[in-house]
Amino acid sequence: MPFKLQTNRSLNQVAVYWAPGTSDGYGDRTFTVGTEIACRWEDRQDEFVDPSGDKKISRAVVYVAQDLAVGGHLYLGTLADLSSSQDDDPFAVPAAWEIRGWEKIPKLNGASYTRRAWL
């Protein structure tokens, strides 16, 4: 399904983003401290191709103005919604979802991009 290119005006929601960090030495991943980002969050099922080349179905599609990393996590809400123990642990936030797919498309003028993440 074609999608409409998003402008920053369209990014009128807030999400918390945790970028993937390094391994903790025990086989678990670490994450950066959560940061608030502007987004457009759409709870919908889309078919996408993950980095391994497998077709998957999303639970949400999120448009953003910055690059995100597959393996990071997003939560629709603000840092004020979270406890201090959740700031650096997306697994402690039940409604935080893993970014399973990522796309960055240049606009026709080449001056900006449309970025979207599949959760």
Residue frames as a rotation matrix with the C-alpha (Angstrom) as fourth column:
MET 1
0.584 0.812 0.000 0.00
0.812 -0.584 0.000 0.00
0.000 0.000 -1.000 0.00
PRO 2
-0.179 -0.666 0.725 1.52
0.547 -0.679 -0.489 3.38
0.818 0.309 0.485 -0.93
PHE 3
0.202 0.196 -0.960 2.06
0.948 -0.284 0.142 5.81
-0.245 -0.939 -0.243 1.88
LYS 4
0.836 0.144 0.530 1.96
0.287 -0.937 -0.199 9.58
0.468 0.319 -0.824 2.02
LEU 5
-0.250 -0.968 0.023 5.27
0.588 -0.171 -0.790 11.31
0.769 -0.184 0.612 2.68
GLN 6
0.577 0.451 -0.681 5.26
0.812 -0.222 0.540 12.77
0.092 -0.864 -0.495 6.18
THR 7
0.094 -0.520 0.849 6.30
0.028 -0.851 -0.525 16.28
0.995 0.073 -0.065 7.14
ASN 8
-0.834 -0.459 -0.308 7.54
0.322 0.049 -0.945 17.23
0.449 -0.887 0.107 10.60
ARG 9
-0.575 0.723 0.382 4.13
-0.787 -0.616 -0.018 18.90
0.223 -0.311 0.924 11.11
SER 10
0.301 0.716 -0.630 2.61
-0.519 0.677 0.522 15.42
0.800 0.170 0.575 10.91
LEU 11
-0.292 -0.502 -0.814 4.80
0.440 0.686 -0.580 14.17
0.849 -0.527 0.020 13.76
ASN 12
-0.164 0.353 0.921 2.50
-0.574 -0.793 0.202 15.42
0.802 -0.496 0.333 16.52
GLN 13
0.920 0.356 -0.165 2.83
-0.087 0.595 0.799 12.52
0.383 -0.720 0.578 18.98
VAL 14
0.124 -0.890 0.439 5.61
-0.972 -0.198 -0.127 11.66
0.200 -0.411 -0.890 21.44
ALA 15
0.870 0.020 -0.492 7.38
0.023 0.996 0.082 8.33
0.492 -0.082 0.867 21.82
VAL 16
0.494 -0.780 0.383 10.25
-0.682 -0.074 0.728 7.14
-0.539 -0.621 -0.569 23.98
TYR 17
0.792 -0.333 -0.512 13.11
-0.288 0.536 -0.794 5.54
0.539 0.776 0.328 22.03
TRP 18
0.538 -0.695 0.478 15.73
-0.391 0.297 0.871 3.21
-0.747 -0.655 -0.112 23.46
ALA 19
0.456 -0.485 -0.747 18.63
-0.810 0.122 -0.573 2.59
0.369 0.866 -0.337 21.07
PRO 20
0.944 -0.168 -0.285 20.28
0.235 0.947 0.219 -0.82
0.232 -0.274 0.933 21.27
GLY 21
0.565 -0.796 0.218 23.55
-0.801 -0.466 0.375 -0.77
-0.197 -0.386 -0.901 23.15
THR 22
-0.313 -0.777 -0.546 26.14
-0.775 0.541 -0.327 -3.48
0.549 0.321 -0.772 23.62
SER 23
0.321 0.317 -0.892 26.06
0.183 0.904 0.387 -6.92
0.929 -0.288 0.232 25.16
ASP 24
0.665 -0.026 0.746 26.23
-0.680 -0.436 0.590 -6.97
0.310 -0.900 -0.308 28.95
GLY 25
-0.420 -0.908 -0.010 28.68
-0.854 0.398 -0.336 -9.90
0.309 -0.133 -0.942 28.88
TYR 26
-0.673 0.267 0.689 26.00
-0.296 0.757 -0.582 -12.37
-0.678 -0.596 -0.431 30.00
GLY 27
-0.805 0.316 0.501 24.17
0.584 0.564 0.583 -12.70
-0.098 0.763 -0.639 26.69
ASP 28
0.308 0.926 -0.218 21.69
0.854 -0.370 -0.366 -9.88
-0.419 -0.074 -0.905 27.28
ARG 29
-0.136 -0.271 0.953 21.51
0.737 -0.670 -0.085 -6.59
0.662 0.691 0.291 25.42
THR 30
-0.416 0.030 -0.909 21.84
0.669 -0.667 -0.328 -3.20
-0.616 -0.745 0.257 27.01
PHE 31
0.296 0.553 0.779 20.05
0.887 -0.461 -0.009 -0.06
0.354 0.694 -0.627 25.85
THR 32
-0.761 -0.440 0.477 20.69
0.289 -0.888 -0.358 3.64
0.581 -0.135 0.803 25.98
VAL 33
-0.688 0.570 -0.450 18.61
0.325 -0.313 -0.892 5.71
-0.649 -0.760 0.031 28.37
GLY 34
0.001 0.792 0.611 15.23
0.986 0.100 -0.131 6.43
-0.165 0.603 -0.781 26.79
THR 35
-0.878 -0.217 -0.426 14.81
0.142 -0.969 0.202 9.70
-0.457 0.117 0.882 24.93
GLU 36
0.174 0.982 -0.076 11.64
0.305 -0.127 -0.944 11.41
-0.936 0.141 -0.321 23.76
ILE 37
-0.920 -0.378 0.104 11.18
0.201 -0.227 0.953 11.80
-0.336 0.898 0.285 20.01
ALA 38
-0.201 0.845 -0.496 8.44
-0.745 -0.460 -0.483 13.27
-0.637 0.272 0.722 17.83
CYS 39
-0.948 -0.106 0.301 6.50
0.076 0.840 0.537 10.68
-0.310 0.532 -0.788 15.88
ARG 40
-0.104 0.949 -0.299 3.33
-0.991 -0.072 0.117 9.67
0.090 0.308 0.947 14.08
TRP 41
-0.870 -0.184 0.457 2.24
-0.327 0.910 -0.255 6.29
-0.369 -0.371 -0.852 15.54
GLU 42
-0.040 0.868 -0.496 -0.24
-0.967 0.091 0.238 4.17
0.252 0.489 0.835 13.61
ASP 43
-0.437 0.015 0.899 -1.51
-0.436 0.871 -0.227 0.93
-0.786 -0.492 -0.374 15.16
ARG 44
0.615 0.610 -0.500 -1.91
-0.741 0.232 -0.630 -1.12
-0.268 0.758 0.595 12.01
GLN 45
0.287 -0.475 0.832 -0.74
0.179 0.880 0.441 -4.33
-0.941 0.023 0.338 10.44
ASP 46
0.620 -0.236 -0.748 1.61
-0.771 -0.360 -0.526 -3.89
-0.145 0.903 -0.405 7.49
GLU 47
0.843 -0.464 0.272 3.64
0.491 0.870 -0.037 -6.50
-0.220 0.165 0.961 5.72
PHE 48
0.689 -0.705 -0.168 7.34
-0.723 -0.685 -0.091 -5.60
-0.051 0.184 -0.982 5.63
VAL 49
0.675 -0.586 -0.447 10.66
0.264 0.759 -0.596 -7.28
0.689 0.284 0.667 4.95
ASP 50
0.934 -0.352 -0.055 12.98
-0.030 -0.231 0.973 -7.51
-0.355 -0.907 -0.226 7.95
PRO 51
0.344 -0.880 -0.327 16.78
-0.883 -0.422 0.207 -7.14
-0.320 0.217 -0.922 7.72
SER 52
-0.413 -0.475 0.777 17.12
-0.247 0.879 0.407 -10.92
-0.877 -0.024 -0.481 7.21
GLY 53
-0.853 0.128 -0.505 14.89
-0.511 -0.012 0.860 -10.73
0.104 0.992 0.076 4.13
ASP 54
-0.778 0.615 -0.130 11.91
0.628 0.767 -0.128 -12.46
0.021 -0.181 -0.983 5.78
LYS 55
-0.396 0.746 0.535 8.37
-0.091 -0.612 0.786 -11.15
0.914 0.263 0.310 5.36
LYS 56
-0.812 0.149 -0.564 6.78
0.582 0.159 -0.797 -10.09
-0.030 -0.976 -0.216 8.65
ILE 57
0.152 0.890 0.430 3.57
0.578 -0.432 0.692 -8.43
0.802 0.143 -0.580 9.82
SER 58
-0.810 -0.469 0.352 3.82
0.059 -0.663 -0.747 -5.31
0.583 -0.584 0.564 11.99
ARG 59
-0.136 0.766 -0.628 1.67
0.991 0.107 -0.085 -4.38
0.002 -0.633 -0.774 14.97
ALA 60
0.692 0.312 -0.652 2.37
0.323 -0.940 -0.107 -0.67
-0.646 -0.137 -0.751 14.41
VAL 61
0.133 -0.637 0.760 4.08
0.906 -0.232 -0.353 1.67
0.401 0.736 0.546 11.96
VAL 62
0.572 -0.023 -0.820 5.86
0.553 -0.728 0.406 4.71
-0.606 -0.685 -0.404 13.38
TYR 63
0.505 -0.375 0.777 7.00
0.605 -0.488 -0.629 7.72
0.615 0.788 -0.020 11.32
VAL 64
0.549 -0.427 -0.718 9.89
0.611 -0.381 0.694 9.75
-0.570 -0.820 0.052 12.78
ALA 65
0.976 -0.214 -0.042 12.26
-0.200 -0.797 -0.570 12.59
0.088 0.565 -0.821 11.85
GLN 66
0.131 -0.974 0.186 15.50
-0.976 -0.094 0.197 10.85
-0.174 -0.207 -0.963 12.83
ASP 67
-0.099 -0.258 -0.961 17.25
-0.515 0.840 -0.173 7.57
0.852 0.477 -0.216 12.13
LEU 68
0.444 0.238 0.864 16.41
-0.860 0.385 0.336 4.67
-0.253 -0.892 0.376 14.44
ALA 69
-0.611 -0.742 -0.277 18.03
-0.779 0.625 0.045 1.25
0.140 0.243 -0.960 14.77
VAL 70
0.366 0.609 -0.704 16.48
-0.404 0.785 0.470 -2.16
0.839 0.112 0.533 14.27
GLY 71
-0.148 -0.376 -0.915 16.58
0.650 0.660 -0.377 -3.82
0.746 -0.650 0.147 17.68
GLY 72
-0.961 -0.057 0.272 15.79
-0.137 -0.755 -0.641 -0.58
0.242 -0.653 0.718 19.47
HIS 73
-0.448 0.846 -0.290 12.44
0.894 0.427 -0.134 -0.12
0.010 -0.319 -0.948 21.21
LEU 74
-0.790 0.304 0.532 9.64
-0.141 -0.935 0.326 2.45
0.597 0.183 0.781 21.03
TYR 75
-0.515 0.675 -0.528 6.91
0.833 0.250 -0.493 3.32
-0.201 -0.694 -0.691 23.51
LEU 76
-0.226 0.523 0.822 4.01
0.422 -0.707 0.567 5.64
0.878 0.475 -0.061 22.68
GLY 77
0.817 0.417 -0.398 4.13
0.543 -0.325 0.775 8.10
0.194 -0.849 -0.492 25.56
THR 78
0.539 -0.611 0.580 6.55
-0.418 -0.792 -0.445 10.32
0.731 -0.002 -0.682 27.44
LEU 79
-0.467 -0.789 -0.398 9.36
0.124 0.387 -0.913 9.79
0.875 -0.476 -0.083 29.93
ALA 80
-0.635 0.290 0.716 7.06
-0.745 -0.476 -0.467 11.24
0.206 -0.830 0.518 32.60
ASP 81
0.473 0.849 -0.234 4.82
-0.778 0.527 0.341 8.18
0.413 0.021 0.911 32.09
LEU 82
0.397 -0.430 -0.811 7.67
0.148 0.902 -0.405 5.88
0.906 0.041 0.422 33.14
SER 83
0.979 -0.184 -0.083 9.30
0.074 -0.053 0.996 5.12
-0.188 -0.981 -0.038 36.47
SER 84
0.432 -0.889 -0.151 13.01
-0.874 -0.454 0.172 5.78
-0.221 0.057 -0.974 36.97
SER 85
-0.180 -0.507 0.843 13.70
-0.275 0.848 0.452 2.03
-0.944 -0.150 -0.293 36.77
GLN 86
0.502 0.447 0.741 12.17
0.565 0.479 -0.672 1.96
-0.655 0.756 -0.013 33.27
ASP 87
0.666 -0.214 -0.714 14.29
-0.438 -0.888 -0.143 4.81
-0.604 0.408 -0.685 31.83
ASP 88
-0.188 -0.836 -0.516 17.03
-0.968 0.071 0.239 2.48
-0.164 0.544 -0.823 30.59
ASP 89
-0.888 -0.075 0.453 15.13
-0.079 0.997 0.010 -0.83
-0.452 -0.027 -0.892 30.34
PRO 90
-0.487 0.746 -0.454 12.48
-0.848 -0.280 0.450 -1.11
0.209 0.604 0.769 27.62
PHE 91
-0.565 0.269 -0.780 11.79
0.099 0.961 0.260 -4.69
0.819 0.070 -0.569 28.74
ALA 92
-0.821 0.264 -0.506 10.35
0.527 0.010 -0.850 -3.23
-0.219 -0.965 -0.147 31.97
VAL 93
-0.569 0.649 -0.505 7.77
-0.596 -0.749 -0.290 -1.28
-0.567 0.136 0.813 29.92
PRO 94
-0.280 0.483 0.829 4.95
0.302 0.864 -0.402 -3.62
-0.911 0.138 -0.388 28.84
ALA 95
0.741 0.666 0.086 3.86
0.320 -0.237 -0.917 -1.36
-0.591 0.707 -0.389 25.96
ALA 96
0.139 -0.765 -0.629 7.37
-0.756 -0.492 0.432 -0.85
-0.640 0.415 -0.647 24.50
TRP 97
0.877 0.241 0.415 7.81
0.078 0.782 -0.618 -2.69
-0.473 0.575 0.667 21.22
GLU 98
-0.116 -0.973 0.198 10.94
0.316 0.153 0.936 -3.76
-0.942 0.171 0.290 19.38
ILE 99
0.336 0.075 -0.939 11.78
-0.782 -0.533 -0.323 -2.11
-0.525 0.843 -0.120 16.06
ARG 100
0.204 -0.182 0.962 11.78
0.198 0.970 0.141 -5.06
-0.959 0.162 0.234 13.64
GLY 101
0.113 -0.174 0.978 12.04
0.993 0.052 -0.105 -3.15
-0.033 0.983 0.178 10.36
TRP 102
0.081 -0.222 -0.972 13.30
0.257 -0.937 0.236 0.24
-0.963 -0.269 -0.019 9.23
GLU 103
0.165 -0.008 0.986 13.06
0.986 -0.013 -0.166 2.34
0.014 1.000 0.006 6.07
LYS 104
-0.006 -0.235 -0.972 14.54
0.195 -0.954 0.229 5.70
-0.981 -0.188 0.052 5.07
ILE 105
0.159 0.189 0.969 13.38
0.973 0.134 -0.186 7.11
-0.165 0.973 -0.163 1.73
PRO 106
-0.789 -0.440 -0.429 14.73
0.367 -0.897 0.247 10.36
-0.493 0.037 0.869 0.24
LYS 107
0.361 0.886 -0.290 12.09
0.260 -0.395 -0.881 12.81
-0.895 0.243 -0.373 -0.92
LEU 108
0.654 -0.033 0.756 12.19
0.754 0.108 -0.648 13.83
-0.060 0.994 0.095 -4.57
ASN 109
0.889 -0.334 0.313 14.02
-0.238 -0.921 -0.307 17.08
0.391 0.198 -0.899 -3.83
GLY 110
0.281 -0.820 -0.499 16.74
0.479 0.570 -0.668 15.09
0.832 -0.051 0.553 -2.01
ALA 111
-0.278 -0.406 0.870 16.76
-0.406 -0.771 -0.490 17.57
0.870 -0.490 0.049 0.88
SER 112
-0.291 0.236 0.927 14.92
-0.940 0.111 -0.323 15.41
-0.179 -0.965 0.190 3.42
TYR 113
-0.872 -0.084 -0.482 13.74
-0.188 0.967 0.171 11.88
0.452 0.239 -0.859 4.12
THR 114
0.374 0.896 0.238 10.67
-0.812 0.193 0.551 9.94
0.449 -0.399 0.800 5.13
ARG 115
-0.759 -0.642 -0.108 11.59
-0.460 0.647 -0.608 7.51
0.460 -0.412 -0.786 7.91
ARG 116
0.368 0.894 0.258 9.40
-0.854 0.215 0.474 4.75
0.368 -0.394 0.842 9.26
ALA 117
-0.800 -0.554 0.230 9.82
-0.594 0.679 -0.431 1.89
0.083 -0.482 -0.872 11.68
TRP 118
0.176 0.816 -0.551 7.79
-0.461 0.563 0.686 -1.31
0.869 0.133 0.476 11.85
LEU 119
-0.445 -0.245 0.861 7.16
-0.895 0.150 -0.420 -2.72
-0.026 -0.958 -0.286 15.30
